[in-house]
């Protein structure tokens, strides 16, 4: 039992260790400096809450949690071609970004993957930051 708990803890740390969290102030500065920002939420979420101005909208998971990584990567690489190009990804609450960020960083070798702490709902909108309607 104890070994299982330790393994689960270590595995979860390795899953999420390389994605670099940024807060709303840091993200605003990054945007001002021209970083590519990708919103990985779904269309219904973009319509309901809006998006961060200038974000590229690129859904990763559908409403059932399914995904097509190959198709998504084809679109992603049209924005980020070089694995050393910094990119910020965000979702609603930063849960999906951890999964996608880990995929980009650990499995595909993208070196500078950032995520918005708390996602757009708890790291941007609730901090009074502006959004644009989608």
C-alpha positions as CSV (number, residue, x, y, z in Angstrom):
1,X,0.0,0.0,0.0
2,X,2.7,2.5,1.0
3,X,4.7,1.7,-2.1
4,X,1.6,2.3,-4.3
5,X,1.1,5.7,-2.6
6,X,4.7,6.7,-3.1
7,X,4.7,5.6,-6.8
8,X,1.5,7.5,-7.4
9,X,2.9,10.6,-5.8
10,X,6.2,10.4,-7.8
11,X,4.4,9.6,-11.0
12,X,2.1,12.6,-10.6
13,X,5.1,14.9,-10.0
14,X,6.8,13.7,-13.1
15,X,3.7,14.2,-15.1
16,X,3.4,17.9,-14.2
17,X,6.9,19.0,-13.4
18,X,8.0,20.6,-16.7
19,X,5.0,22.9,-17.5
20,X,5.9,26.4,-16.2
21,X,3.0,28.2,-14.5
22,X,2.5,31.9,-15.0
23,X,0.1,34.3,-13.4
24,X,-2.1,36.9,-15.1
25,X,0.5,39.6,-14.7
26,X,3.3,37.5,-16.1
27,X,1.0,36.4,-19.0
28,X,0.1,40.0,-19.8
29,X,3.8,40.8,-20.0
30,X,4.5,37.8,-22.2
31,X,1.6,38.8,-24.5
32,X,3.0,42.3,-24.8
33,X,6.3,40.7,-25.8
34,X,4.6,38.6,-28.6
35,X,4.4,35.1,-27.1
36,X,2.0,32.8,-28.9
37,X,-1.0,32.0,-26.6
38,X,-3.2,28.9,-27.4
39,X,-6.6,28.4,-25.8
40,X,-7.1,24.6,-25.8
41,X,-10.8,24.7,-24.6
42,X,-13.8,23.8,-26.7
43,X,-15.9,26.0,-28.9
44,X,-18.8,26.1,-26.4
45,X,-16.4,27.4,-23.7
46,X,-15.0,30.1,-26.0
47,X,-18.6,31.2,-26.8
48,X,-19.6,31.2,-23.1
49,X,-16.6,32.9,-21.5
50,X,-14.7,34.6,-24.4
51,X,-11.0,34.3,-25.0
52,X,-7.8,36.2,-24.1
53,X,-7.3,38.8,-26.8
54,X,-4.9,37.4,-29.5
55,X,-5.2,33.8,-28.4
56,X,-5.2,31.1,-31.0
57,X,-8.2,28.7,-30.5
58,X,-7.2,25.1,-30.8
59,X,-9.4,22.5,-29.0
60,X,-7.5,19.5,-27.7
61,X,-10.2,17.5,-25.8
62,X,-13.8,17.2,-27.0
63,X,-16.7,17.2,-24.6
64,X,-16.3,13.5,-24.0
65,X,-12.5,13.8,-23.3
66,X,-11.5,12.4,-26.6
67,X,-8.7,13.9,-28.7
68,X,-6.9,13.6,-32.0
69,X,-3.3,14.4,-31.1
70,X,-2.0,14.1,-34.7
71,X,-4.6,16.6,-36.1
72,X,-4.1,18.9,-33.2
73,X,-0.3,18.9,-33.6
74,X,-0.7,19.7,-37.3
75,X,-2.5,22.8,-36.3
76,X,-0.3,23.6,-33.4
77,X,2.9,23.5,-35.5
78,X,1.4,26.1,-37.8
79,X,1.8,28.4,-34.8
80,X,4.8,26.9,-33.1
81,X,7.2,25.2,-35.5
82,X,10.4,25.3,-33.4
83,X,10.6,23.3,-30.2
84,X,12.5,26.1,-28.5
85,X,9.8,28.7,-29.2
86,X,8.0,29.6,-26.0
87,X,4.2,29.0,-25.9
88,X,1.5,29.6,-23.4
89,X,-1.5,27.2,-23.3
90,X,-4.6,27.6,-21.2
91,X,-8.0,26.0,-20.5
92,X,-10.8,26.7,-18.1
93,X,-9.1,25.7,-14.8
94,X,-5.6,24.6,-15.8
95,X,-6.3,20.9,-15.6
96,X,-6.2,20.1,-19.3
97,X,-3.2,22.4,-19.8
98,X,-1.2,20.2,-17.4
99,X,-1.9,17.1,-19.5
100,X,-1.3,18.8,-22.9
101,X,1.7,20.7,-21.5
102,X,3.2,17.4,-20.3
103,X,2.5,15.8,-23.8
104,X,4.3,18.7,-25.5
105,X,7.2,18.9,-23.1
106,X,8.0,15.4,-22.1
107,X,6.8,13.4,-25.1
108,X,7.5,15.8,-27.9
109,X,10.4,17.8,-26.6
110,X,9.0,21.3,-26.6
111,X,11.2,23.2,-24.2
112,X,9.3,26.3,-23.1
113,X,5.7,25.4,-22.4
114,X,3.9,27.7,-20.0
115,X,0.4,27.5,-18.5
116,X,-1.9,30.1,-17.0
117,X,-2.2,29.3,-13.3
118,X,-5.9,28.7,-12.6
119,X,-6.9,28.8,-16.3
120,X,-8.9,31.5,-17.8
121,X,-11.7,31.2,-15.2
122,X,-9.6,31.4,-12.0
123,X,-6.4,32.9,-13.3
124,X,-7.7,35.6,-15.6
125,X,-11.4,36.5,-15.6
126,X,-11.7,36.4,-11.8
127,X,-8.6,38.7,-11.6
128,X,-10.4,41.3,-13.6
129,X,-8.4,40.8,-16.8
130,X,-10.2,41.6,-20.1
131,X,-11.5,39.0,-22.5
132,X,-12.9,39.3,-26.0
133,X,-16.0,37.6,-27.2
134,X,-15.5,34.7,-29.5
